[in-house]
Amino acid sequence: MESTPKKSFFEKILDWIRSLFFSKELELRILGLANAGKSTFVGVLSNGVFEEDQIPTIGFNFRKIKKGKVEFKLWDLGGQARFREGWEKYCRTCDTIVYVIDSEDKGNLDIAKVQLHQVVQWPSVAGVPLLVLGNKNDLPGALDDKGILEAMDLKSIKDRTVACYSISCKNQNNIDNVLKWLSNMKSKK
């Protein structure tokens, strides 16, 4: 078990001064089943444009974006079954886990829920904040915030900060609120 060395008083003051003038850096891991809209979400955050024909992520994609004083390092991890068992090694050093679901695809909600609850039980991500995004709220029958909370059983997750937003990457519904929430997260560094 590793321990983190304590910072001296001088190092703490230096960190505080840096925070006043320089940007904060956050590492995010974007997880979820295939076709939930993870890559589309990253694209909308990056360039503000929705692409109808987004290529599915095979393995992972990495992108850096800057929003205000925050630099986000986004790791978009493939959601196909063969890639899910590798998620943990990418999540060990992240500041926040963003879990994207297709809030209109009722047939996959149970699988998405089981997968999410497996993720939050990994000892390596204990206490890491969780943001659940119910994408595709522009489609008829999509779950709202309350429906996502219930379907994903988010109230049972007690060991970390948990937030949930119903979004549409296509129409960019609620993306601004997601960015505000993410920008308020603390970096582990």
Wavefront OBJ file of the C-alpha trace (Angstrom):
o trace
v 0.000 0.000 0.000
v 1.444 3.349 -1.058
v 1.251 6.434 1.073
v 1.298 9.961 -0.240
v 4.079 12.118 1.220
v 2.801 15.134 3.156
v 3.295 18.519 1.546
v 5.299 21.142 3.342
v 3.728 24.452 4.282
v 5.673 26.100 1.441
v 4.361 23.559 -1.109
v 0.783 24.159 0.058
v 1.183 27.940 -0.343
v 2.732 27.431 -3.787
v -0.193 25.199 -4.835
v -2.648 27.838 -3.650
v -0.877 30.603 -5.598
v -0.806 28.421 -8.717
v -4.532 27.815 -8.400
v -5.155 31.562 -8.524
v -3.334 32.128 -11.794
v -3.123 28.839 -13.598
v -5.650 26.363 -14.811
v -6.768 23.244 -13.028
v -6.253 19.894 -14.716
v -8.827 17.098 -14.390
v -8.592 13.544 -15.654
v -11.936 12.056 -16.659
v -12.778 8.531 -17.721
v -15.814 8.245 -19.967
v -17.434 4.811 -19.563
v -20.657 3.167 -20.657
v -22.032 0.522 -22.974
v -21.458 0.692 -26.724
v -23.689 3.215 -28.546
v -24.554 5.221 -25.429
v -22.977 8.350 -26.889
v -19.615 8.526 -25.106
v -17.595 9.581 -28.159
v -20.344 11.961 -29.224
v -20.230 13.550 -25.758
v -16.453 14.002 -26.028
v -16.884 15.498 -29.507
v -19.527 17.964 -28.333
v -17.321 19.015 -25.401
v -14.317 19.386 -27.689
v -15.712 21.355 -30.580
v -19.365 22.057 -29.787
v -20.538 20.128 -32.840
v -22.758 17.052 -32.976
v -21.670 14.484 -35.575
v -24.437 12.166 -36.706
v -22.083 9.430 -37.924
v -19.685 9.120 -34.994
v -17.263 6.209 -35.339
v -17.506 3.842 -32.334
v -14.471 3.746 -30.050
v -12.381 0.610 -30.378
v -10.156 0.411 -27.312
v -9.868 4.038 -26.198
v -9.530 7.600 -27.447
v -7.711 10.365 -25.607
v -8.399 14.064 -25.984
v -7.413 17.224 -24.111
v -9.754 20.179 -24.042
v -9.688 23.462 -22.197
v -12.846 25.113 -20.898
v -12.199 28.335 -19.004
v -9.499 27.706 -16.406
v -9.939 23.933 -16.519
v -8.024 21.555 -18.760
v -9.807 18.238 -19.135
v -7.969 15.069 -20.094
v -10.683 12.813 -21.477
v -10.222 9.082 -21.857
v -13.148 7.722 -23.883
v -13.122 3.954 -23.289
v -14.754 1.466 -25.634
v -18.033 0.072 -24.327
v -18.078 -3.275 -26.120
v -18.092 -6.270 -23.765
v -14.516 -7.263 -24.636
v -13.173 -3.855 -23.515
v -15.119 -3.466 -20.258
v -12.869 -5.712 -18.198
v -9.965 -3.361 -18.999
v -11.726 -0.248 -17.713
v -10.341 -0.563 -14.197
v -6.701 -0.048 -15.166
v -7.631 3.242 -16.862
v -9.739 4.448 -13.944
v -7.165 4.063 -11.165
v -5.730 7.564 -11.599
v -8.792 9.531 -12.658
v -10.393 12.460 -10.880
v -13.958 11.679 -11.994
v -15.770 8.794 -13.684
v -18.371 9.851 -16.242
v -20.773 7.012 -16.994
v -22.949 7.536 -20.072
v -26.149 5.597 -20.727
v -28.586 5.662 -23.616
v -31.628 6.820 -21.646
v -34.015 5.717 -24.398
v -32.654 2.160 -24.793
v -34.692 0.387 -22.102
v -33.419 -3.015 -23.283
v -29.866 -2.276 -22.130
v -30.563 -0.413 -18.868
v -30.177 -3.521 -16.696
v -26.793 -4.342 -18.267
v -25.699 -0.707 -17.902
v -26.740 -0.727 -14.233
v -24.894 -3.969 -13.452
v -21.780 -2.696 -15.211
v -21.904 0.642 -13.358
v -22.239 -1.042 -9.966
v -19.271 -3.295 -10.783
v -17.198 -0.203 -11.584
v -17.966 1.586 -8.309
v -17.072 -1.537 -6.308
v -13.459 -1.595 -7.536
v -11.206 -0.741 -4.560
v -8.957 1.238 -6.943
v -11.718 3.832 -7.524
v -13.027 4.107 -3.965
v -14.291 7.626 -3.364
v -13.817 8.801 -6.970
v -16.740 11.103 -7.905
v -19.291 9.677 -10.334
v -21.269 11.559 -12.946
v -24.021 9.593 -14.710
v -25.297 11.069 -17.952
v -28.525 9.845 -19.497
v -27.901 10.745 -23.136
v -30.486 11.060 -25.921
v -33.163 12.929 -23.929
v -34.293 14.350 -27.279
v -35.860 10.974 -28.144
v -39.436 10.039 -27.163
v -39.548 7.789 -24.111
v -36.102 8.750 -22.828
v -35.685 8.752 -19.057
v -35.486 12.048 -17.201
v -33.163 12.677 -14.225
v -35.507 10.927 -11.772
v -35.934 7.943 -14.085
v -32.158 7.609 -14.469
v -31.654 7.794 -10.683
v -34.135 4.962 -10.208
v -33.143 2.787 -13.178
v -29.448 2.937 -12.272
v -30.096 2.667 -8.488
v -27.826 5.659 -7.858
v -29.152 6.292 -4.349
v -27.493 3.058 -3.205
v -24.013 4.444 -4.019
v -22.934 6.069 -0.763
v -19.113 6.189 -0.771
v -18.616 9.076 -3.208
v -20.125 12.183 -4.737
v -22.741 11.146 -7.307
v -24.490 13.404 -9.811
v -26.913 12.641 -12.608
v -28.002 14.667 -15.627
v -30.366 13.929 -18.475
v -28.655 15.281 -21.613
v -28.817 15.319 -25.373
v -25.511 15.517 -27.184
v -27.440 16.048 -30.407
v -29.294 19.138 -29.145
v -26.660 19.973 -26.510
v -29.327 19.937 -23.768
v -27.818 20.337 -20.292
v -24.191 20.175 -21.514
v -23.507 23.565 -19.890
v -24.655 22.238 -16.484
v -22.484 19.156 -16.907
v -19.457 21.359 -17.611
v -20.178 23.492 -14.538
v -20.408 20.395 -12.358
v -17.193 18.925 -13.790
v -15.331 22.228 -13.411
v -16.096 22.216 -9.678
v -14.507 18.806 -9.156
v -11.174 18.629 -7.358
v -8.054 17.254 -8.942
v -6.121 14.542 -7.097
v -2.887 16.301 -8.031
l 1 2 3 4 5 6 7 8 9 10 11 12 13 14 15 16 17 18 19 20 21 22 23 24 25 26 27 28 29 30 31 32 33 34 35 36 37 38 39 40 41 42 43 44 45 46 47 48 49 50 51 52 53 54 55 56 57 58 59 60 61 62 63 64 65 66 67 68 69 70 71 72 73 74 75 76 77 78 79 80 81 82 83 84 85 86 87 88 89 90 91 92 93 94 95 96 97 98 99 100 101 102 103 104 105 106 107 108 109 110 111 112 113 114 115 116 117 118 119 120 121 122 123 124 125 126 127 128 129 130 131 132 133 134 135 136 137 138 139 140 141 142 143 144 145 146 147 148 149 150 151 152 153 154 155 156 157 158 159 160 161 162 163 164 165 166 167 168 169 170 171 172 173 174 175 176 177 178 179 180 181 182 183 184 185 186 187 188 189
